[in-house]
Amino acid sequence: MLVGMVPGDRRAEAERVSARSRRATMNDVAAHAGVSLKTVSRVVNGDAAVIEDTRAKVQRSIVELGFRRNDSARQLRTGRTSGIGLILEDVADPFYSTLTRAVEQVAAANGCLLFTGSCDDDPGQEQKLALALCARRVDGLLIVPAAADHTYLAPELAAGLPAVFIDRPPVNLAADVVLTDNVGGARSGIAHLIKGGHRRIGYLGDTPSIFTAAQRLEGYRSAMAEHGLPVDEEWILMGRPDEAQLRAELVRLLTGPDRVTALFTGNNRLTVAVLRELARTTEAPFARPALVGFDDFELADLVVPGITVVAQDPAGLGRVAAELLFDRLAGLTAPPRRLTLPTSIIARGSGEQAP
C-alpha cells in the first residue's frame, strides 16, 4: 500500500494506520482537525453553535480516525447514561408499540437511547424494572403505571431523576402525567349511539380498579344521565371474562324484553373478543347489536360493517410525554404538569346501526 509514495506521504499514511489500530480519542480528533478539544466535544454532543465549516472538518476527522464516543467513560464523568427508560404494559401490543416508537423518535432527536421493558400490568414487575433502570443511572423514566403506590420512586425523584407517567397517573407521588380524555371519549361514544336512536346500551369494561376503566365507565354513566336515560346495572359487565363467560353474558345482554340494542366496549381487546364471539355464534338467538369500541385497532375498517371507535392518539401520548421528560432534563423546575389529550370518533358503520 505504501509502494510508490514519497517519504512524507508514507509517514502520513503510517500515522493514519497507527491511529486506526487503536481507539482514537477526542485529543486525536482535535489534533487531526487542528481545533481545540472543546470544539470536538461540542461537535460530538451536537452543539448547534459550532460554525458549519469547523463542524464539517471535525466530522471528517472523526470518520478518518474511526473515533467512537466512549459512553462508559462519559457516564463515569457525568453520572448520566444518555439514555431514558420506558416501562409499559406490553411492548407487543399495537397501542404500546406505536407509543414506544414516538418516544424513541424524541429520544433520538435528543441524542438519547431508549431502554424499554414490559411489566405485564404487574405492580411488582413495574417496581422491579423501574428500580433496575434507576440503578443503571438512566437520565429519566417514562412509565405506564400498574402499581397502586409509587412512593418507592420518591427517593429517586428527590435525587433529581425526572419521571413522567403516561395513560394513568402515579399514586402517592407528584410527577408529570399525560393522559387521554377517557371520560370525554366514552361520553362521546355513548352520545353517538344515543344520537342513532339507541336507549338501552350495554357497557363492557376492564377491571374497575384500573384508572382508565373507571374513567370510561364514568363517561358512560355521565352520557346516559345527560340524556335522561336510566342505567340498568345488569347492562354493565366489568372485568376480563373468558370466552365461555363472555358468550353467556352476550346472550344475557342481547335477549329478553329488556335486552340492549347497542354495546360500548371499553378497550380494543374487549372489542375484538366481542366480535369473535358474535362471529362464532352463527345461530345466535339475538340480532347483532350496534357497537362502538374505545381504542382503534388494526383491520377495524375491514370488518363488515367496519367498527366505529373512539380513537386515542398513542403516538401523541408518547411524543408529549417524552418532550415533557426532556423539558425536565433541560432544567425545567415548574410544578408537576397534567396534560390531557383529546379523542375522536371514527364512524365506520357498526355504531350507526339503527335499533
C-alpha positions in Angstrom: 0.0 0.0 0.0 3.0 2.3 0.7 4.8 1.5 -2.6 5.3 4.5 -4.8 4.8 7.0 -2.1 7.3 9.7 -1.3 8.7 9.6 2.3 6.3 12.4 3.6 3.2 10.6 2.2 4.4 7.3 3.7 4.8 8.9 7.1 1.3 10.5 6.9 -0.3 7.2 5.9 1.6 5.3 8.6 0.3 7.8 11.1 -3.3 7.2 9.9 -2.9 3.4 10.0 -1.5 3.7 13.5 -4.4 5.9 14.6 -6.8 3.3 13.3 -5.0 0.4 15.0 -6.0 1.8 18.4 -9.2 3.5 19.6 -9.0 7.2 18.6 -9.6 9.8 21.4 -11.1 13.3 21.2 -7.5 14.5 21.6 -6.6 12.6 18.4 -9.5 14.2 16.6 -8.7 17.6 17.8 -5.0 17.3 16.6 -6.1 15.8 13.3 -8.6 18.6 12.6 -6.5 21.4 14.0 -9.1 22.5 16.5 -9.4 22.6 20.3 -10.6 19.6 22.4 -13.6 21.7 23.5 -14.7 22.2 19.9 -14.5 18.4 19.2 -16.6 17.9 22.4 -19.2 20.4 21.2 -19.5 18.7 17.8 -19.8 15.2 19.3 -22.5 16.4 21.6 -24.5 18.1 18.8 -23.9 21.7 19.8 -25.7 23.8 17.1 -23.4 26.8 17.8 -20.4 25.3 16.1 -19.5 27.0 12.8 -20.5 24.7 9.9 -17.1 24.6 8.3 -15.5 23.7 11.6 -18.2 21.1 12.2 -17.5 19.5 8.8 -13.7 19.5 9.4 -14.2 17.7 12.8 -16.7 15.2 11.3 -14.2 14.3 8.5 -11.5 13.7 11.2 -13.9 11.5 13.2 -14.6 9.4 10.1 -10.9 9.2 9.1 -9.8 8.2 12.6 -12.7 5.9 13.3 -13.5 7.8 16.5 -16.4 6.5 18.7 -17.6 8.3 21.8 -16.9 6.3 25.0 -20.2 6.4 26.7 -18.9 4.4 29.7 -16.3 7.0 30.4 -18.8 9.7 29.9 -21.2 8.1 32.4 -18.4 7.9 35.0 -17.7 11.6 34.5 -21.3 12.9 34.4 -23.3 10.2 36.2 -25.6 10.0 33.1 -26.1 7.3 30.5 -27.6 9.4 27.7 -30.5 7.0 27.9 -34.0 7.1 29.2 -36.2 4.2 30.4 -39.8 3.3 29.3 -41.9 0.9 31.2 -45.3 -0.2 29.8 -47.8 -3.0 30.0 -46.8 -4.9 26.8 -44.4 -3.7 24.2 -46.0 -6.2 21.7 -49.4 -4.5 22.0 -50.0 -2.3 18.9 -51.1 0.6 21.0 -47.9 0.5 23.1 -45.7 -0.2 20.1 -46.9 3.0 18.4 -46.4 4.9 21.7 -42.9 3.4 22.0 -41.9 4.4 18.5 -42.9 8.0 19.2 -40.9 8.1 22.4 -37.9 6.6 20.5 -38.1 9.4 17.9 -38.0 12.1 20.5 -35.2 10.4 22.4 -33.1 10.1 19.2 -33.6 13.7 18.4 -32.2 14.5 21.8 -29.2 12.2 21.4 -30.5 9.6 23.8 -31.0 5.8 23.7 -34.3 4.2 24.8 -34.4 1.2 27.2 -37.9 -0.4 27.2 -39.4 -3.1 29.4 -42.9 -4.7 29.7 -44.4 -5.1 33.2 -47.5 -7.1 32.1 -49.6 -4.8 34.3 -47.9 -6.4 37.3 -47.1 -3.9 40.1 -44.2 -5.9 41.4 -42.7 -6.2 37.9 -43.1 -2.5 37.3 -41.2 -1.6 40.5 -38.5 -4.2 39.7 -38.0 -2.7 36.2 -38.1 0.9 37.4 -35.5 0.4 40.2 -33.3 -1.7 37.9 -33.2 1.2 35.4 -32.6 3.7 38.2 -29.6 1.5 39.4 -28.2 1.8 35.8 -28.5 5.6 36.1 -30.8 6.3 33.2 -31.4 10.0 32.8 -35.2 9.8 33.2 -38.2 7.4 33.3 -41.4 7.2 31.4 -44.0 4.8 33.0 -47.4 3.4 32.1 -48.1 2.5 35.7 -49.5 -0.7 37.1 -48.6 -0.1 40.8 -51.1 1.2 43.4 -48.4 3.1 45.2 -45.4 4.9 43.7 -43.7 6.1 46.8 -40.9 3.6 46.0 -39.8 6.2 43.4 -39.8 9.2 45.8 -36.1 8.8 46.8 -35.1 8.8 43.1 -37.1 11.9 42.3 -35.7 13.6 45.3 -32.2 12.8 44.0 -33.1 14.6 40.7 -34.3 11.8 38.5 -37.3 13.1 36.3 -40.2 10.8 35.7 -43.3 11.2 33.5 -46.3 8.9 33.8 -48.4 8.0 30.7 -52.0 6.9 30.3 -52.6 6.6 34.1 -51.5 9.0 36.9 -49.0 8.0 39.6 -50.3 7.1 43.1 -48.9 8.9 46.1 -46.3 10.7 44.0 -46.2 14.2 42.5 -44.9 13.9 38.9 -45.8 14.9 35.3 -48.5 12.9 33.7 -50.0 12.7 30.2 -53.5 11.2 29.9 -56.2 10.5 27.3 -59.6 12.2 27.9 -61.1 8.9 28.9 -64.3 10.3 30.4 -64.9 12.6 27.4 -64.1 9.9 24.9 -66.5 7.4 26.4 -69.2 10.1 26.8 -68.9 11.0 23.1 -69.1 7.3 22.1 -72.3 6.8 24.1 -73.7 10.1 22.8 -73.0 8.8 19.2 -75.1 5.7 19.9 -77.9 7.7 21.5 -78.0 10.0 18.5 -78.6 6.9 16.4 -81.7 6.0 18.3 -80.4 3.6 21.0 -81.7 3.9 24.5 -80.6 0.6 26.1 -76.8 0.5 25.8 -74.6 -2.2 27.4 -71.2 -1.4 28.7 -68.3 -3.9 28.8 -65.2 -2.6 30.6 -61.9 -3.7 32.0 -61.1 -4.4 35.7 -62.7 -1.4 37.6 -59.6 -0.9 39.7 -57.7 0.2 36.5 -57.8 4.0 36.2 -58.7 4.1 32.5 -61.5 1.5 33.0 -63.0 3.5 35.9 -62.8 6.7 33.9 -64.5 5.2 30.8 -67.3 3.8 33.0 -67.8 7.3 34.4 -68.1 8.6 30.9 -70.8 6.0 30.1 -72.8 6.9 33.1 -72.4 10.6 32.5 -73.7 10.4 28.9 -76.7 8.3 29.9 -77.6 10.8 32.7 -77.1 13.8 30.4 -79.7 12.3 28.0 -82.1 11.4 30.8 -81.7 7.7 30.2 -81.7 5.1 33.0 -78.9 2.7 33.5 -79.7 -0.9 34.5 -76.8 -2.3 36.4 -77.4 -5.6 34.6 -76.2 -3.8 31.4 -72.7 -3.4 32.8 -70.0 -6.0 32.7 -66.6 -5.2 34.2 -63.5 -7.4 34.2 -61.8 -9.8 31.8 -64.2 -12.7 31.2 -63.0 -15.9 29.5 -64.7 -17.0 26.2 -67.4 -19.0 27.8 -68.3 -16.2 30.3 -68.3 -13.6 27.5 -70.6 -15.8 25.4 -73.0 -16.3 28.2 -73.0 -12.5 29.0 -73.7 -11.6 25.4 -76.7 -13.9 25.3 -77.9 -12.4 28.6 -77.5 -8.8 27.4 -78.9 -9.3 23.9 -82.0 -11.4 24.6 -85.2 -10.9 26.6 -87.6 -8.0 26.8 -85.0 -5.7 28.4 -82.2 -6.5 26.0 -79.8 -3.9 25.0 -79.6 -2.8 21.3 -76.1 -1.5 21.4 -72.8 -2.2 23.1 -69.9 0.0 24.1 -66.6 -1.8 24.7 -64.0 -0.1 27.0 -60.9 -1.2 25.1 -59.8 -2.8 21.8 -59.1 -6.2 23.4 -62.8 -6.4 24.5 -64.0 -5.1 21.2 -62.1 -7.9 19.4 -63.3 -10.5 21.9 -66.9 -9.4 21.4 -66.5 -9.5 17.6 -65.1 -13.0 17.8 -68.0 -14.3 19.9 -70.5 -12.6 17.6 -68.9 -14.3 14.6 -68.8 -17.7 16.2 -72.4 -17.6 17.3 -73.9 -18.3 13.8 -77.2 -19.4 15.2 -77.5 -16.7 17.8 -80.9 -16.1 19.4 -80.4 -12.3 19.1 -79.9 -9.6 16.5 -76.4 -8.2 16.0 -76.1 -5.1 18.2 -74.7 -1.7 17.2 -71.1 -1.5 18.5 -68.7 1.3 19.4 -65.3 0.5 20.9 -62.8 2.6 22.8 -59.4 2.4 21.1 -58.9 1.8 17.4 -57.3 -1.5 16.2 -55.7 -3.0 13.1 -58.2 -4.2 10.5 -61.2 -2.4 12.2 -62.0 -0.9 8.8 -62.1 -4.3 7.1 -64.7 -5.9 9.3 -68.3 -5.8 7.8 -69.6 -3.4 8.9 -66.5 -1.5 9.8 -66.0 -0.9 13.6 -66.8 2.5 14.8 -64.3 3.6 17.5 -63.4 6.3 19.9 -59.7 6.7 18.9 -56.9 7.7 21.2 -53.6 9.1 20.0 -50.9 6.7 21.3 -48.2 8.4 19.2 -49.3 11.7 20.7 -49.1 10.3 24.2 -45.6 9.0 23.7 -44.4 12.2 22.0 -45.8 14.6 24.5 -44.6 12.6 27.5 -41.1 12.3 26.1 -41.0 16.0 25.4 -42.1 16.7 29.0 -39.3 14.5 30.2 -36.6 16.3 28.1 -38.0 19.6 29.4 -37.1 18.4 32.9 -33.7 17.2 31.8 -33.1 20.7 30.3 -33.6 22.2 33.7 -37.4 22.9 34.0 -38.4 23.2 37.7 -42.1 24.1 37.4 -44.6 22.1 39.5 -45.8 18.7 38.1 -48.0 19.1 35.0 -51.0 17.1 34.0 -51.8 17.1 30.3 -54.9 15.5 28.7 -55.1 14.7 25.0 -58.5 14.5 23.2 -60.1 11.6 21.5 -62.0 11.4 18.2 -64.9 9.3 16.8 -64.1 7.3 13.7 -67.5 6.2 12.3 -67.3 3.1 10.1 -70.8 1.6 10.3 -71.0 -0.7 13.4 -72.1 2.2 15.6 -74.5 3.6 13.1 -76.8 0.6 13.0 -80.4 1.5 14.0 -82.0 -0.1 17.0 
